[in-house]
Amino acid sequence: MARHAITQAPSLFAAAGGDIEVSFEFFPPKTEAMEA
């Protein structure tokens, strides 16, 4: 089960944490504008 979860988790984890961190570093102005 854990293995299966890890196989489908990457997408969720990346979109929830990895992607967000990358977006912040790649599009810092966009995040600030969205928060403003």
N, C-alpha and C positions, 0 to 999 in steps of 0.2 A: 504494500500500500504506500509506504513512504517513498518507494522508488517511483511509483506511478505519479504521486503528488509532485515530486521534484521534477518530473518530466513535463507536467502541465503547469507547475508553479513558476518556472522561469519567466514566462510571459507576464503573469500577474505581478510577480515580484519586480520584474524589470519596469513594468508600467507603473507600479506603485512606488518604487524606490529608485532603481537604477535609471529609468527613463526620466524621472522627475529631476534627479541630480544632474543628469546630462542636459536636460532642458534648461535648468538654472544656469549651468556653465556656458551653454551654447546660446541661449536666448535670455540673458540677464535683463535687458531692457523690457522684453515682452512680459516677464514675470512682474516687474515693477509696475508696468502700465496696467496689468491685470489687477494687481493688488490695489493700486491707487484708486 
